[in-house]
Amino acid sequence: MTEYVETTARIFDGVRLDNCHSTPLHVAEYLLDAARKINPELYVVAELFTNSDGTDNVFVNRLGITSLIREALSAWDSHEQGRLVYRYGGSPVGGFYANPIRDVAPCVAHALFMDLTHDNPSAVEKRSVYDLLPSSALVSMACCATGSNRGYDELVPHHIHVVDEERAYQEWGKGVDFKTGIVAAKRALNILHGQLAEEGFSQVYVDQMDPNVVAVTRHSPTTHQTVILVAHTAFGYPSPNAGATNVRPLRFEGVLDEIILEANLTMKSDKPFDRPAPFKKDEHVINGFTQFQLSLQEHIPLSKSQVFETSSYVDGNNTQLNFANLRPGTVVAIRVSMHASARNSFDRLQKITNVLRVESGSQCADLQAIVSKLDLPALSRALFCCDQEERDLGLGGSAYDIPNFGPIVYCGLQGFVSLLTEISPRDDLGHPLCNNLRDGNWMMDYIADRLNNFEDLKPLSVWLKATFEPLKNVPRYLVPCYFDAIVSGVYSVLVNQVNQLMPSFIRDGHHFSQALALSTLQFLAVCKSANLPGFSPAISPPKPPQQCVTLSAGLPHFSTGYMRCWGRDTFIALRGTMLLTGRFHEARFIILGFAAAMRHGLIPNLLDNGSKPRLNCRDAVWWWLHSIKQYVEEAPKGGDILKDKVSRIFPYDDSEPHAPGAFDQLLYDVMQEALQVHFQGLQYRERNAGHEIDAHMVDQGFNNHIGVHPETGFVFGGNSANCGTWMDKMGSSEKAGNKGRPSTPRDGSAVELIGLQYAVLRFMQGLGERQVIPYGGVERKGPSGEKTKWTYKEWADRIQKNFEQNFFVKDTDTTSVANKKGIYKDSVGATQDWTDFQLRCNFPITLTVAPDLCNPQNAWRALELAKKHLLGPLGMKTLDPDDWNYRANYDNSNDSTDCTVAHGANYHQGPEWVWPIGFYLRARLIFARKCGFLDVVIAETWAILRAHLRELQTSHWRGLPELTNDNGSYCSDSCRTQAWSIGTVLEVLNDLHALGADK
């Protein structure tokens, strides 16, 4: 068999694989490899009957098949035949230009489209003889390989059996010539087919003008010339004396250049469409019908047409041709060009889209010069800004609302590009966005006019207005593809500018880190209703602006007003979103702004401009302190922040608000106060306790008791009626009976707070020992006035000594509620003691920020259990699935009587949150290095992160969500993009970069 294949490849330029699906793939691969050693350019066509495009593509890719055989004769009517032309015949007219940075959509395999193959009955047997010409013409208009057989052209009315047929075809010039059958018309159609391919007419549009009439348009996306062929099919025999069919006029945008051809086949009798007489086979040669005559005209003006009326009707840019004599079996093809006015606009569009594609040329240089002056806040406005943020500006703006689709997620270019990235690879020209572009210029005007509202973006607005102008003057079917080319080109220049403003880790890094860095701009913006508190006039330069950049916790739910700036969210996200992206000045202002609102030694949970801060969390202050540590260690001259002046709003617990500059303290004094207050211990009741600040909390929940355990040094706090850490869901359903009952109080000593506390104390110890700050420890007074002093070192040592023995659950632990061994507890000293022993996703935070607290072998064992029980595709389960309280799917609208899920009570009882996965992955890298598994874990980490990259690339929000439901499934109540999700995953990439494991 191999010898036969090699001989065939040596003799022929191509081969056909009959019934390819019945040949084992490995056998076919072996034989084709042998053939290609003889002829590397072998053309391979195959006959496949899999009824699956996906399966077809398996064969095509495995075997290197050039084309799959498709047959027009499989169509049962003209509509189906037109569908086949569209399916196999090229990209749609007005289709989008390929964008090299976008995923390529799956497509059908390249076709060898035949009007009739050698092994099927004659079309005359299945349809009518009058359909041979129009069906062949439709095939010739497909933008793919086409084929036929000689019997078709010579009107042979029976199957020419490739095995049994012993007669030969007739000799050319004797029994057969150009007057035979439809040979002359096929020659003209084949010439047209070749010319269309050579001249780049790669786009196709099919229009069903009538049940029997199909128009096919071939279009050149470079010259925008068009060829339109109209074919009147005749699947069944028409009336013998059939006249012209009444068909709507042919309308097109442009001017008629010529009629390329007109052709029809009729009977040589007074009944032009009569059925043929019984056929008589010649005994010696293959013969066909001879009682038909072909009428063919080529390259004629409209005045000589026998199909159209001899004059056209012009309506603006549109031309209309009325049919005068479109009879069954007729084919007519015309060539159309653009109007001169549209040609000028088109030339301008071609020029700008070309320079944007290659990012060179004077127009692109002008754009780059404009964009090079933009800073990150300006780029954020140009690219992002969700609907609520746009409305908050008070300029009357909102997200663009696409009819029959809805508002886009961002007012900036990302909102449009997110959709175009989905639409363009699939050439989805029926999408409502494309319809809106074809219907009017509103989208172009929205983009340019919106940017004109911002002083620093006005030059970009002017550039876009000028660039969009010619787009308004070309045929409307071309608007979507050029709109995409312009908007995506400008978007690319803006994104390049974002990358240029990033540190080298991102600027010179891979696409993943750049995509995460870009997404940080979503959250960092100036928001009119959510500013930082006023700063001291004596603050050191650089001075903050009147309206500072603030960090939204997530979009769209936390975009504006008092809900925008959350203390814990801000400082969990701050390193990844701001320090790793080089936004040190803005990070400094945020640190100092929250410091201004400190009260009771706590940082606000909700900042609310500093006017009504909500002090109902125990953890924000530790994340704030830890962020200061990170800032000092990573920012240029980061230590200077410690001596920055903080304008305290509430310098004393019971003081009235102070104006900016009325009471200034150095930042390290504020830090010391936070630690001193915790060491002393505090009890306070939230101001305005009651329904004004929390409609669901019971009275006890407003009471707060926070302190430090005298033996372990662990910070503790909270009670069973409040929830002071990030797992802060308060029950709100009276119907289910969970109103006022926190799902996860986590009172006592929460594991992540001990890790943060320890890291901060070691940091303060170092500052004191280097005499950067005038403090070396803390002091408290007892009820009788006795003093207790701990140095920072003593306090940290005490935590280090007690952490492992209090938090790690050993195999020998006999506590009745210790259901899992080898884990780190979620807390110590909770009111409900069994909650201490729950396996949750919080302990990796401590393993990351304070790895020296943990025994490496214990830490690795606990991380392996987290991998087994908590790891999801995008996030970490917030509770062990083996726990009786585990409820995986969050639905805030749940109005059932089940208290465990009603009103979303299970917010942190199983749903998979994304931000903890960052600390989990970082902890695994740290302890894999300690335990000798680093190479394996690096590979594992990249494998896990593939899902996050995919989410970044496909989410319209171009971010990572707040949380997912069970096994990564979509959660409708989640923020679609969340700051700490982005920040912590970017920190993972930074750790991989530091390990030299970027790839």
Solvent accessible surface area in square Angstrom, and as a share of the most:
residue,aa,sasa,rsa
1,M,153,0.68
2,T,42,0.25
3,E,135,0.61
4,Y,147,0.56
5,V,23,0.13
6,E,51,0.23
7,T,56,0.32
8,T,27,0.16
9,A,3,0.02
10,R,150,0.55
11,I,118,0.60
12,F,114,0.48
13,D,120,0.62
14,G,27,0.26
15,V,29,0.17
16,R,70,0.25
17,L,41,0.20
18,D,74,0.38
19,N,72,0.37
20,C,4,0.02
21,H,66,0.29
22,S,82,0.53
23,T,50,0.29
24,P,74,0.46
25,L,38,0.19
26,H,128,0.57
27,V,57,0.33
28,A,8,0.06
29,E,47,0.21
30,Y,139,0.53
31,L,25,0.12
32,L,8,0.04
33,D,81,0.42
34,A,10,0.08
35,A,2,0.02
36,R,63,0.23
37,K,169,0.71
38,I,64,0.32
39,N,28,0.14
40,P,100,0.63
41,E,152,0.68
42,L,11,0.05
43,Y,81,0.31
44,V,0,0.00
45,V,11,0.06
46,A,0,0.00
47,E,21,0.09
48,L,14,0.07
49,F,129,0.54
50,T,34,0.20
51,N,160,0.82
52,S,43,0.28
53,D,58,0.30
54,G,47,0.46
55,T,53,0.31
56,D,8,0.04
57,N,38,0.19
58,V,71,0.41
59,F,21,0.09
60,V,26,0.15
61,N,119,0.61
62,R,115,0.42
63,L,4,0.02
64,G,38,0.37
65,I,9,0.04
66,T,56,0.33
67,S,1,0.01
68,L,1,0.01
69,I,21,0.11
70,R,39,0.14
71,E,26,0.12
72,A,1,0.01
73,L,8,0.04
74,S,74,0.48
75,A,6,0.05
76,W,182,0.64
77,D,57,0.29
78,S,2,0.01
79,H,113,0.50
80,E,14,0.06
81,Q,0,0.00
82,G,2,0.02
83,R,106,0.39
84,L,11,0.06
85,V,0,0.00
86,Y,96,0.36
87,R,80,0.29
88,Y,30,0.11
89,G,0,0.00
90,G,34,0.33
91,S,42,0.27
92,P,18,0.11
93,V,23,0.13
94,G,1,0.01
95,G,2,0.02
96,F,21,0.09
97,Y,51,0.19
98,A,96,0.74
99,N,39,0.20
100,P,123,0.78
101,I,135,0.68
102,R,24,0.09
103,D,89,0.46
104,V,136,0.78
105,A,21,0.16
106,P,132,0.83
107,C,97,0.58
108,V,41,0.24
109,A,11,0.09
110,H,93,0.41
111,A,1,0.01
112,L,27,0.14
113,F,0,0.00
114,M,23,0.10
115,D,5,0.03
116,L,10,0.05
117,T,5,0.03
118,H,64,0.29
119,D,55,0.28
120,N,48,0.25
121,P,55,0.35
122,S,5,0.03
123,A,5,0.04
124,V,17,0.10
125,E,98,0.44
126,K,117,0.50
127,R,20,0.07
128,S,0,0.00
129,V,0,0.00
130,Y,0,0.00
131,D,1,0.01
132,L,2,0.01
133,L,1,0.00
134,P,0,0.00
135,S,4,0.02
136,S,3,0.02
137,A,0,0.00
138,L,0,0.00
139,V,4,0.03
140,S,8,0.05
141,M,0,0.00
142,A,0,0.00
143,C,40,0.24
144,C,14,0.08
145,A,29,0.23
146,T,39,0.23
147,G,22,0.21
148,S,39,0.25
149,N,36,0.19
150,R,84,0.31
151,G,3,0.03
152,Y,7,0.02
153,D,27,0.14
154,E,5,0.02
155,L,1,0.01
156,V,4,0.02
157,P,14,0.09
158,H,28,0.12
159,H,60,0.27
160,I,33,0.17
161,H,72,0.32
162,V,104,0.60
163,V,117,0.67
164,D,99,0.51
165,E,43,0.19
166,E,169,0.76
167,R,39,0.14
168,A,65,0.50
169,Y,70,0.27
170,Q,38,0.17
171,E,107,0.48
172,W,129,0.45
173,G,56,0.54
174,K,159,0.67
175,G,43,0.41
176,V,1,0.01
177,D,60,0.31
178,F,98,0.41
179,K,185,0.78
180,T,29,0.17
181,G,9,0.09
182,I,0,0.00
183,V,22,0.13
184,A,23,0.17
185,A,2,0.01
186,K,11,0.05
187,R,124,0.45
188,A,6,0.05
189,L,1,0.01
190,N,83,0.43
191,I,77,0.39
192,L,3,0.02
193,H,28,0.13
194,G,28,0.27
195,Q,66,0.29
196,L,1,0.00
197,A,65,0.51
198,E,151,0.68
199,E,84,0.38
200,G,31,0.30
201,F,2,0.01
202,S,44,0.28
203,Q,10,0.05
204,V,0,0.00
205,Y,115,0.44
206,V,32,0.18
207,D,34,0.18
208,Q,58,0.26
209,M,16,0.07
210,D,30,0.16
211,P,107,0.67
212,N,68,0.35
213,V,0,0.00
214,V,0,0.00
215,A,4,0.03
216,V,0,0.00
217,T,19,0.11
218,R,1,0.00
219,H,0,0.00
220,S,0,0.00
221,P,22,0.14
222,T,80,0.47
223,T,58,0.34
224,H,5,0.02
225,Q,52,0.23
226,T,14,0.08
227,V,0,0.00
228,I,10,0.05
229,L,0,0.00
230,V,1,0.00
231,A,0,0.00
232,H,7,0.03
233,T,1,0.01
234,A,6,0.05
235,F,37,0.15
236,G,48,0.46
237,Y,50,0.19
238,P,26,0.16
239,S,69,0.44
240,P,53,0.34
241,N,95,0.49
242,A,19,0.15
243,G,47,0.45
244,A,55,0.43
245,T,41,0.24
246,N,148,0.76
247,V,15,0.09
248,R,118,0.43
249,P,46,0.29
250,L,11,0.05
251,R,113,0.41
252,F,19,0.08
253,E,54,0.24
254,G,1,0.01
255,V,55,0.32
256,L,42,0.21
257,D,68,0.35
258,E,42,0.19
259,I,0,0.00
260,I,8,0.04
261,L,4,0.02
262,E,7,0.03
263,A,3,0.03
264,N,26,0.13
265,L,0,0.00
266,T,11,0.06
267,M,17,0.08
268,K,118,0.50
269,S,61,0.39
270,D,125,0.65
271,K,88,0.37
272,P,29,0.18
273,F,1,0.01
274,D,46,0.24
275,R,158,0.58
276,P,28,0.17
277,A,63,0.49
278,P,136,0.86
279,F,60,0.25
280,K,173,0.73
281,K,111,0.47
282,D,53,0.27
283,E,146,0.65
284,H,145,0.65
285,V,45,0.26
286,I,4,0.02
287,N,27,0.14
288,G,9,0.09
289,F,13,0.06
290,T,110,0.64
291,Q,50,0.22
292,F,12,0.05
293,Q,91,0.40
294,L,42,0.21
295,S,47,0.31
296,L,52,0.26
297,Q,44,0.20
298,E,72,0.32
299,H,109,0.49
300,I,18,0.09
301,P,70,0.44
302,L,24,0.12
303,S,76,0.49
304,K,127,0.54
305,S,11,0.07
306,Q,111,0.49
307,V,4,0.02
308,F,3,0.01
309,E,78,0.35
310,T,80,0.47
311,S,79,0.51
312,S,50,0.32
313,Y,121,0.46
314,V,90,0.52
315,D,67,0.35
316,G,63,0.61
317,N,68,0.35
318,N,50,0.26
319,T,5,0.03
320,Q,31,0.14
321,L,0,0.00
322,N,43,0.22
323,F,29,0.12
324,A,58,0.45
325,N,55,0.28
326,L,0,0.00
327,R,53,0.19
328,P,10,0.06
329,G,0,0.00
330,T,1,0.01
331,V,0,0.00
332,V,1,0.00
333,A,0,0.00
334,I,1,0.01
335,R,35,0.13
336,V,4,0.02
337,S,22,0.14
338,M,19,0.08
339,H,37,0.16
340,A,89,0.69
341,S,78,0.50
342,A,4,0.03
343,R,75,0.27
344,N,90,0.46
345,S,5,0.03
346,F,5,0.02
347,D,71,0.37
348,R,111,0.40
349,L,0,0.00
350,Q,36,0.16
351,K,119,0.50
352,I,3,0.01
353,T,3,0.02
354,N,62,0.32
355,V,19,0.11
356,L,9,0.04
357,R,119,0.43
358,V,101,0.58
359,E,65,0.29
360,S,61,0.39
361,G,40,0.38
362,S,78,0.51
363,Q,59,0.26
364,C,0,0.00
365,A,51,0.40
366,D,79,0.41
367,L,0,0.00
368,Q,69,0.30
369,A,49,0.38
370,I,34,0.17
371,V,2,0.01
372,S,66,0.43
373,K,164,0.70
374,L,6,0.03
375,D,77,0.40
376,L,16,0.08
377,P,24,0.15
378,A,1,0.00
379,L,0,0.00
380,S,3,0.02
381,R,48,0.18
382,A,1,0.01
383,L,0,0.00
384,F,1,0.00
385,C,16,0.10
386,C,1,0.01
387,D,35,0.18
388,Q,73,0.32
389,E,13,0.06
390,E,7,0.03
391,R,147,0.54
392,D,32,0.16
393,L,42,0.21
394,G,58,0.55
395,L,101,0.50
396,G,80,0.77
397,G,23,0.23
398,S,34,0.22
399,A,8,0.06
400,Y,21,0.08
401,D,88,0.45
402,I,0,0.00
403,P,77,0.48
404,N,147,0.76
405,F,86,0.36
406,G,18,0.17
407,P,83,0.52
408,I,7,0.03
409,V,31,0.18
410,Y,0,0.00
411,C,2,0.01
412,G,2,0.02
413,L,3,0.01
414,Q,1,0.00
415,G,1,0.01
416,F,0,0.00
417,V,7,0.04
418,S,1,0.00
419,L,4,0.02
420,L,0,0.00
421,T,33,0.19
422,E,65,0.29
423,I,1,0.01
424,S,8,0.05
425,P,44,0.27
426,R,137,0.50
427,D,33,0.17
428,D,43,0.22
429,L,28,0.14
430,G,56,0.54
431,H,25,0.11
432,P,31,0.19
433,L,0,0.00
434,C,0,0.00
435,N,59,0.30
436,N,11,0.05
437,L,0,0.00
438,R,62,0.23
439,D,103,0.54
440,G,11,0.10
441,N,43,0.22
442,W,138,0.49
443,M,0,0.00
444,M,1,0.00
445,D,55,0.29
446,Y,46,0.18
447,I,5,0.03
448,A,2,0.02
449,D,67,0.35
450,R,11,0.04
451,L,4,0.02
452,N,64,0.33
453,N,81,0.41
454,F,19,0.08
455,E,135,0.60
456,D,62,0.32
457,L,0,0.00
458,K,74,0.31
459,P,66,0.41
460,L,0,0.00
461,S,0,0.00
462,V,96,0.55
463,W,25,0.09
464,L,1,0.00
465,K,91,0.39
466,A,63,0.49
467,T,8,0.05
468,F,3,0.01
469,E,83,0.37
470,P,4,0.02
471,L,0,0.00
472,K,53,0.23
473,N,78,0.40
474,V,5,0.03
475,P,5,0.03
476,R,66,0.24
477,Y,65,0.25
478,L,1,0.00
479,V,0,0.00
480,P,0,0.00
481,C,3,0.02
482,Y,0,0.00
483,F,0,0.00
484,D,5,0.03
485,A,19,0.15
486,I,0,0.00
487,V,1,0.00
488,S,10,0.06
489,G,10,0.09
490,V,0,0.00
491,Y,26,0.10
492,S,28,0.18
493,V,7,0.04
494,L,0,0.00
495,V,26,0.15
496,N,60,0.31
497,Q,22,0.10
498,V,0,0.00
499,N,15,0.07
500,Q,114,0.51
501,L,77,0.38
502,M,3,0.01
503,P,45,0.28
504,S,62,0.40
505,F,24,0.10
506,I,0,0.00
507,R,84,0.31
508,D,107,0.56
509,G,34,0.32
510,H,52,0.23
511,H,110,0.49
512,F,10,0.04
513,S,1,0.00
514,Q,35,0.16
515,A,17,0.13
516,L,0,0.00
517,A,0,0.00
518,L,17,0.08
519,S,1,0.01
520,T,0,0.00
521,L,0,0.00
522,Q,2,0.01
523,F,0,0.00
524,L,0,0.00
525,A,15,0.11
526,V,50,0.29
527,C,4,0.03
528,K,130,0.55
529,S,40,0.26
530,A,3,0.03
531,N,30,0.15
532,L,9,0.04
533,P,6,0.04
534,G,39,0.37
535,F,35,0.15
536,S,2,0.01
537,P,101,0.63
538,A,54,0.42
539,I,3,0.02
540,S,56,0.36
541,P,107,0.67
542,P,59,0.37
543,K,107,0.45
544,P,23,0.15
545,P,75,0.47
546,Q,175,0.78
547,Q,57,0.25
548,C,2,0.01
549,V,12,0.07
550,T,1,0.00
551,L,4,0.02
552,S,0,0.00
553,A,2,0.02
554,G,0,0.00
555,L,0,0.00
556,P,28,0.17
557,H,95,0.42
558,F,32,0.13
559,S,3,0.02
560,T,35,0.20
561,G,21,0.20
562,Y,122,0.46
563,M,60,0.27
564,R,0,0.00
565,C,6,0.04
566,W,36,0.13
567,G,0,0.00
568,R,5,0.02
569,D,10,0.05
570,T,3,0.02
571,F,4,0.02
572,I,4,0.02
573,A,0,0.00
574,L,0,0.00
575,R,25,0.09
576,G,0,0.00
577,T,0,0.00
578,M,0,0.00
579,L,5,0.02
580,L,15,0.08
581,T,0,0.00
582,G,29,0.28
583,R,8,0.03
584,F,44,0.18
585,H,107,0.48
586,E,32,0.14
587,A,0,0.00
588,R,14,0.05
589,F,13,0.05
590,I,1,0.01
591,I,0,0.00
592,L,3,0.01
593,G,1,0.01
594,F,2,0.01
595,A,0,0.00
596,A,3,0.03
597,A,0,0.00
598,M,0,0.00
599,R,22,0.08
600,H,13,0.06
601,G,1,0.01
602,L,1,0.00
603,I,1,0.00
604,P,0,0.00
605,N,7,0.04
606,L,19,0.09
607,L,1,0.00
608,D,29,0.15
609,N,52,0.27
610,G,3,0.03
611,S,75,0.49
612,K,156,0.66
613,P,23,0.14
614,R,32,0.12
615,L,15,0.07
616,N,31,0.16
617,C,2,0.01
618,R,10,0.03
619,D,0,0.00
620,A,0,0.00
621,V,1,0.00
622,W,0,0.00
623,W,9,0.03
624,W,0,0.00
625,L,1,0.01
626,H,11,0.05
627,S,0,0.00
628,I,0,0.00
629,K,38,0.16
630,Q,23,0.10
631,Y,12,0.05
632,V,25,0.14
633,E,105,0.47
634,E,64,0.29
635,A,9,0.07
636,P,99,0.62
637,K,172,0.73
638,G,3,0.03
639,G,30,0.28
640,D,92,0.48
641,I,2,0.01
642,L,1,0.00
643,K,121,0.51
644,D,5,0.02
645,K,80,0.34
646,V,2,0.01
647,S,5,0.03
648,R,2,0.01
649,I,20,0.10
650,F,8,0.03
651,P,11,0.07
652,Y,135,0.51
653,D,65,0.34
654,D,123,0.64
655,S,18,0.11
656,E,134,0.60
657,P,86,0.54
658,H,60,0.27
659,A,65,0.50
660,P,76,0.48
661,G,32,0.31
662,A,66,0.51
663,F,56,0.23
664,D,51,0.27
665,Q,45,0.20
666,L,49,0.24
667,L,0,0.00
668,Y,26,0.10
669,D,35,0.18
670,V,0,0.00
671,M,1,0.00
672,Q,16,0.07
673,E,44,0.20
674,A,1,0.00
675,L,0,0.00
676,Q,52,0.23
677,V,34,0.20
678,H,1,0.01
679,F,1,0.01
680,Q,84,0.37
681,G,28,0.27
682,L,21,0.10
683,Q,143,0.64
684,Y,25,0.09
685,R,104,0.38
686,E,12,0.05
687,R,90,0.33
688,N,98,0.50
689,A,34,0.26
690,G,23,0.22
691,H,145,0.65
692,E,138,0.62
693,I,48,0.24
694,D,24,0.13
695,A,48,0.38
696,H,70,0.31
697,M,22,0.10
698,V,69,0.39
699,D,90,0.47
700,Q,91,0.41
701,G,1,0.01
702,F,4,0.02
703,N,60,0.31
704,N,13,0.07
705,H,88,0.39
706,I,2,0.01
707,G,3,0.02
708,V,9,0.05
709,H,72,0.32
710,P,75,0.47
711,E,124,0.55
712,T,15,0.09
713,G,0,0.00
714,F,3,0.01
715,V,6,0.03
716,F,61,0.25
717,G,2,0.02
718,G,17,0.17
719,N,29,0.15
720,S,44,0.29
721,A,8,0.06
722,N,9,0.05
723,C,13,0.08
724,G,4,0.04
725,T,0,0.00
726,W,7,0.02
727,M,0,0.00
728,D,40,0.21
729,K,30,0.13
730,M,24,0.11
731,G,1,0.01
732,S,20,0.13
733,S,0,0.00
734,E,131,0.59
735,K,124,0.53
736,A,14,0.11
737,G,48,0.46
738,N,2,0.01
739,K,70,0.30
740,G,4,0.04
741,R,121,0.44
742,P,8,0.05
743,S,30,0.19
744,T,4,0.02
745,P,14,0.09
746,R,12,0.04
747,D,9,0.04
748,G,11,0.11
749,S,6,0.04
750,A,0,0.00
751,V,0,0.00
752,E,1,0.00
753,L,4,0.02
754,I,0,0.00
755,G,0,0.00
756,L,0,0.00
757,Q,0,0.00
758,Y,4,0.01
759,A,6,0.04
760,V,0,0.00
761,L,0,0.00
762,R,65,0.24
763,F,16,0.07
764,M,0,0.00
765,Q,30,0.13
766,G,16,0.16
767,L,2,0.01
768,G,17,0.16
769,E,116,0.52
770,R,153,0.56
771,Q,159,0.71
772,V,50,0.29
773,I,6,0.03
774,P,94,0.59
775,Y,63,0.24
776,G,47,0.45
777,G,18,0.17
778,V,6,0.03
779,E,49,0.22
780,R,42,0.15
781,K,115,0.49
782,G,23,0.22
783,P,144,0.91
784,S,104,0.67
785,G,45,0.43
786,E,91,0.41
787,K,122,0.52
788,T,50,0.29
789,K,138,0.58
790,W,17,0.06
791,T,63,0.36
792,Y,1,0.00
793,K,100,0.42
794,E,86,0.38
795,W,0,0.00
796,A,0,0.00
797,D,49,0.25
798,R,78,0.29
799,I,0,0.00
800,Q,65,0.29
801,K,155,0.65
802,N,17,0.09
803,F,0,0.00
804,E,33,0.15
805,Q,118,0.52
806,N,37,0.19
807,F,0,0.00
808,F,12,0.05
809,V,0,0.00
810,K,105,0.45
811,D,86,0.45
812,T,111,0.65
813,D,37,0.19
814,T,131,0.76
815,T,59,0.34
816,S,108,0.70
817,V,35,0.20
818,A,10,0.08
819,N,135,0.69
820,K,35,0.15
821,K,64,0.27
822,G,0,0.00
823,I,0,0.00
824,Y,2,0.01
825,K,30,0.13
826,D,5,0.03
827,S,2,0.01
828,V,33,0.19
829,G,58,0.56
830,A,11,0.08
831,T,95,0.55
832,Q,80,0.36
833,D,84,0.44
834,W,101,0.35
835,T,22,0.13
836,D,11,0.06
837,F,25,0.10
838,Q,10,0.05
839,L,3,0.01
840,R,8,0.03
841,C,1,0.01
842,N,1,0.00
843,F,3,0.01
844,P,0,0.00
845,I,1,0.00
846,T,0,0.00
847,L,0,0.00
848,T,12,0.07
849,V,24,0.14
850,A,2,0.02
851,P,36,0.23
852,D,81,0.42
853,L,7,0.03
854,C,11,0.06
855,N,62,0.32
856,P,41,0.26
857,Q,116,0.52
858,N,35,0.18
859,A,0,0.00
860,W,34,0.12
861,R,95,0.35
862,A,0,0.00
863,L,0,0.00
864,E,69,0.31
865,L,38,0.19
866,A,0,0.00
867,K,79,0.34
868,K,153,0.65
869,H,31,0.14
870,L,0,0.00
871,L,42,0.21
872,G,9,0.09
873,P,55,0.34
874,L,15,0.07
875,G,0,0.00
876,M,1,0.00
877,K,29,0.12
878,T,0,0.00
879,L,0,0.00
880,D,9,0.05
881,P,51,0.32
882,D,94,0.49
883,D,32,0.16
884,W,235,0.82
885,N,43,0.22
886,Y,39,0.15
887,R,79,0.29
888,A,14,0.11
889,N,85,0.44
890,Y,17,0.06
891,D,61,0.32
892,N,69,0.35
893,S,88,0.57
894,N,39,0.20
895,D,80,0.41
896,S,43,0.28
897,T,96,0.56
898,D,62,0.32
899,C,43,0.26
900,T,38,0.22
901,V,25,0.15
902,A,0,0.00
903,H,55,0.24
904,G,0,0.00
905,A,5,0.04
906,N,1,0.00
907,Y,32,0.12
908,H,1,0.00
909,Q,19,0.08
910,G,0,0.00
911,P,0,0.00
912,E,1,0.00
913,W,6,0.02
914,V,0,0.00
915,W,1,0.00
916,P,1,0.00
917,I,0,0.00
918,G,0,0.00
919,F,7,0.03
920,Y,0,0.00
921,L,1,0.00
922,R,29,0.11
923,A,0,0.00
924,R,3,0.01
925,L,6,0.03
926,I,46,0.24
927,F,0,0.00
928,A,0,0.00
929,R,160,0.58
930,K,106,0.45
931,C,32,0.19
932,G,64,0.62
933,F,86,0.36
934,L,38,0.19
935,D,120,0.62
936,V,106,0.61
937,V,2,0.01
938,I,24,0.12
939,A,65,0.50
940,E,32,0.14
941,T,0,0.00
942,W,49,0.17
943,A,44,0.34
944,I,28,0.14
945,L,1,0.00
946,R,167,0.61
947,A,38,0.30
948,H,0,0.00
949,L,46,0.23
950,R,124,0.45
951,E,34,0.15
952,L,5,0.03
953,Q,64,0.28
954,T,56,0.33
955,S,15,0.09
956,H,53,0.24
957,W,29,0.10
958,R,33,0.12
959,G,0,0.00
960,L,0,0.00
961,P,1,0.01
962,E,5,0.02
963,L,0,0.00
964,T,6,0.04
965,N,15,0.08
966,D,62,0.32
967,N,109,0.56
968,G,23,0.22
969,S,53,0.34
970,Y,140,0.53
971,C,0,0.00
972,S,82,0.53
973,D,44,0.23
974,S,2,0.01
975,C,0,0.00
976,R,44,0.16
977,T,0,0.00
978,Q,2,0.01
979,A,0,0.00
980,W,10,0.03
981,S,0,0.00
982,I,0,0.00
983,G,0,0.00
984,T,1,0.00
985,V,0,0.00
986,L,0,0.00
987,E,3,0.02
988,V,0,0.00
989,L,1,0.00
990,N,26,0.13
991,D,27,0.14
992,L,0,0.00
993,H,78,0.35
994,A,85,0.66
995,L,48,0.24
996,G,69,0.66
997,A,9,0.07
998,D,44,0.23
999,K,218,0.92
